[in-house]
């Protein structure tokens, strides 16, 4: 048996691994979970859980599409900022990534059509915005950051529409909007070196890293204040308040202190990772607030 017979399964596994990795599975999973929680918050009926699962799969596919497209446009910059990424490292060709992106967009829109007309409309608009973000909007200072915040918040409205009660997604959408604008600014600070080499005019490059850190800190401080409002207005009960203070607000405060104490690229990368997973805690806090008083 030739060595090629043994190498083929290995190459196939490597290719499949690269196709999965480029979608950023952790982010995709968070998106799917966001839709499910949004539907549960909106009080979806038990016999509609199947529809909610389809909506979650649709949103996950669209999020994966956005991640792949982003890597396609950023391949030259990632060779400096994140050389370990799939396209930057050469583990997958740009042609294969484009085919994958088209397939994911088609799947996401098709699944959305099975849910409802409003969800289909949001899916189509999302594809357009995600493509515009990667190709144009992310290179406009702050506009790209705000776009990410809007798309993250829209996920809760998406889940609300799937449940038939989009208004239930408004509060978590507002939190996600501000939270992710702050996180995106920190990510831009982390990527200053590669963005300068790629002649990209991000907010931290134009305003300076320290000023950008100040803006991000103010946004996170405002987010902490906003998390208290649903309790004060009676939207959510004490269980939510306890969960959000301990699981989100304290963590945010600690991360901002760490940011100013050690404003290095490696620490900012660590903070951004913590912020990503603390979003899960925030989602859990909101779910708790709607189910326990």
N, C-alpha and C positions, 0 to 999 in steps of 0.2 A: 504494500500500500504506500503510495507516494506521500511526501510531506505535505503536499497541497491538500490532501484529503483530511489531514488533521488541522491544517491552518484555516480551512473554510469555516468550520463551526466557530472557531475563535474570532475570525473576522466578522462573522454574522453577529455574534454576541457583542462585540465591540461597537459595531454599527448601531445595533438596537439600543445599547447603553447610551451612546451619544445622542440618539434621537430622543430618548427619554430625558436625559440630562439637560439638553438645550431648552426644554419646556419649563425648567425649574419646578420640579414636582412639589416641593414644599409650598411654594407660592400658589401653585394650582390647587393644592389640597386646601389651603386656607381660603381661597376663593370659593370652592365648593362648599366648605363648611359655613362660610358667610351666608351663602344663599339659603342653606338649610336652616340656619338659625334665624335668618330674616323671616323665612316662611313660618317657623314656629312662633316667633314673636308676634307675627301678624295673625296668629290663631287659625292656621290652616286646618281644615277638617281632616279627620283621619282617613277618609276615603280619597283624599287628594294628595296623599303623601307620595304616590307614584309620580304625579305631575311635578311635585317639588323636586324629586330626585332627577327627573329629566331636566328641569331648569338648572339644577346644580351642575349636571354634566355639561349642559350647554355653556354655562358661565365658565366652567373649568376649561373647556375647549377654547373659548375666546381669550381667556387669560393666557393660555399656552401659546395661542397665536400671537398675542402681543409680545410675549417674551422672545419668541423665535424671531419675529420681525425686528425687534429691538437689537438682537444680537447680529442680525444680518447687516443692519445699517452701522453698527458700532464695531465691526470686526477690526478695523485698523486701530481704533482707539483702545479696544480691549487687549491688543497685543502689547500695550504699554501698561494699562491699568489692571487688567485681569487676564493675563496670558494663559491662565489655566482653563478658561472657558472653551467650549467645544469648537467653535469656529476659529477662534484665535490660535488654538493649539493645533489645528489641522485635523482633528479627529472626525470632522464631518465637512463635506463640501458645501459651499454656498448654494449650489444648485439643489442639493438634497434638502437643505434648510428651506428653500423657497417652496419646493413641492410640499413639504410638511406644513408650512404656514398656510398654503392654500387649502390643504385638506382639513386642517384644524378650523379655519374660518368657515368653510363649507359645513362641517359637522356642527359647529356651534350654532350657526344660523338655522340649519335644518332642524335641530333639536328644539330650538326656541320656537319654531313654527308649530311644534306639537303642543306647546304650552298654551299660548294665547297670542292674539294679534298685537297687544301692547308689548309683550315680551319679545316678539319677533322684531318689532320696530326698534326696540332698545338694542337688540343684538346687531342689527344692520348698522345702526348709528355707531355702536361701539367699535365695530370693525373699522369703520371710516376714521373714527377718532384715534384708535390705537395705531393705525397706519400713519396718520398725519402726525401723531406724537413722535414716532420714531424717525420719520423722514424730515420733519420741519419743526414742530412745536417745541421739542426738547432742546433745540438750539437757541430758543428765544428766552433770555433771562427771566426767571420766575414763571413764565407762561407754561413751560413744560412741567414745573413743579405743581402748579395749580391744576393742570390737566390730570396728573396722576391722582391728586386728591379728589377731583371730581369723579374720576372713573372708579376709584375705590368706594366712595360714598354711593355711587350709582348701583353698586352691587346689592346694597340693602334695599334700594327701591325696586330693583329687579326681582329680588326674592319676595318683596311685598306684593308686587304685581302678580307673581306666580300664585300667591295665596289669595289674591283678590282684594287685598287691603294695602295698597302702596303707602298710605299715610303712616302705617306702623313702622316704616323704615326710615322716617325722617330724622328722628333723634340719633340713631346710630350712624346715619349717613353724615350728619353734621360733625360728629366726633371723628369719623374716619377721614373726612375732608381735611380738617385742621391737622390731625395727627400725621397724616401722610405727606402733607406739604412740608412740615418740619423735618420728617425723615428724609424726604427727597433733597432738601437743602443740605443736610448732613452728608448724604451720598455724593452730592456735587463737590462738597469740600474734600471728601476722600479722593475724588477723581480729578482733582485740579491738575496734577502733573500730565496725565494723558490728554485731558481736555485742552490744555495749553498747546500741547504738541499737535493736536488735531485742529487747532485754531477755532475751538468752540467757545463761544462767549456765554458762559454760565454766570449765574448771579455771584457766586463766590469769587470768580475771576475778576468781574467788573467792580464789585464792592469791597473785595478783600475777605479773606477767610475769617478774620475776627469779627467783622461786622455781620457776616453771614451766620456765624455762630450765635451772635446776639439775637438776630431775627428768629432763628430756629428756637432759641431758648424762650423768647417771648411767646412764640406760637405754642410751645409745649406748656408754658405757664398758663396761657389762656385756655388751653385744652383741659388742664387740671381744674380750673375754675368752672368750666362748662360741665364737667362731669358731675358737679354737685347740683346743678340746676334741675335735672329730672326728679331728684329726691325732694327738693324744696317746692317744686310745683305739684308734687303728688303723682307724677307719671310712674315712678318706680319707688319701691319701699326700702326699708332699712337693710334688707339682705343685699340689695344692689349697692347701697351706699357703702356698706362694710367691704364688699367684694371689690368695688372700684377703687376705694381709697387704698386698701392694702395691696391689691394686685396690680393696679395701674398707676395711681397717683404717686405712691411712694417710690415705685420703680422709676417712673419718669424723673422725679426729683433727684434720685440717686444717679441716674444716667447723666443728667445735666451737670451735676457736680463733678462727675468723672470727666465729662467733656472739657470743662474749664480747668480742671486740675492737670489733665494729661491730654492736650489737644493734638495728639499725634495721629498719623494716618492709620496705624494699626489699631489704636484705641477707638477711633471713629468708626472703623469697620466693625469692631466688636460691638459698639453701641448700636449701630444700625441693625446688626443681627439680633440683639436683645429686643430692639423696638419691633422687629418683625414678629417675633414670637410673643411679645407682650400684647400684640393685637389680638391674639387668640384669647388671652385672659380678659381683655376688654369685651370681646364678643360674649364670653361666658358670663361676665358681670351683667350685661344687658339681658341675656336670657334669664338669668337668675331674677333680675328685677321684674320681669314680666310674669314669672311663675310663683314667686314667693314674696309675701308682704312683710 
